[in-house]
């Protein structure tokens, strides 16, 4: 007896099944960890459908909007402009900074205080974001941005990262007509640029907090 071949489910099939799940007050929804909770959800008129109720549903990045920003290991001084970035958290206060060097001379720096909620990772991310914006606004055609946060650089390299801030920085670097190159430097090994950025980031934690969009 020949078995009838079944076609793969369509978008309509998935939508229909999704509504069946919502209508069944005894159905148990999977959590973001992929396991089922011990208690059952009951859907009634008082139930509010919010994004946090369906945290297991992840946004999809269209293939044409995905990109990866590669990075190198910082080994020596670069000719021209280099921007060192850093973030810091001290006594529950968070700050970030970047410092611009032309060869071995400091020509500019910026410090910023964040709210007390962000992590050091977010401070490092904001520092790279501000350094990128500085390079673009000043029309720098060839600049190196050096960070000691390997985790942020790995996120920039990950083509599937869905974080809006990461994607925004990647798009700015990709669309910039000049050349912005990211580098990783080992922290606290005596490099003057990294040490100066670290000093400024720590000082920024003591500044009066000002609003900074996105983080």
BELDA-V131295 format. One record per backbone hydrogen bond with DSSP energy under -0.5 kcal/mol. NH is the residue of the N-H (numbers start at 0). CO is the residue of the C=O. If there is no record, write none. Layout:
NH,CO
NH,CO
//
This chain:
13,9
14,10
15,11
16,12
17,13
18,14
19,15
20,16
21,17
22,18
23,19
24,22
26,23
28,26
30,34
33,30
36,28
40,26
42,40
43,41
46,43
48,46
49,47
52,49
53,49
53,50
54,51
56,53
57,55
61,59
64,61
65,62
68,155
69,67
71,181
73,71
73,183
80,141
81,100
82,143
83,81
83,98
84,145
85,96
87,94
89,92
92,89
94,87
95,111
96,85
97,109
98,83
99,107
100,81
101,104
102,79
102,100
103,101
104,101
106,99
107,99
109,97
111,95
113,93
122,118
123,119
124,120
125,121
126,122
127,123
128,124
129,125
130,126
131,127
132,128
133,129
134,130
135,131
136,132
137,133
138,135
139,134
142,178
143,80
144,180
145,82
145,143
146,182
147,84
149,147
152,148
153,149
154,150
155,151
156,152
157,153
158,156
160,157
166,162
167,163
168,164
169,165
170,166
171,167
172,168
173,169
174,170
175,171
178,140
179,177
180,142
180,178
181,69
182,144
183,71
184,146
188,185
194,190
195,191
196,192
197,193
198,194
199,195
200,196
201,197
202,198
203,199
204,200
204,201
205,202
206,203
209,112
214,211
//
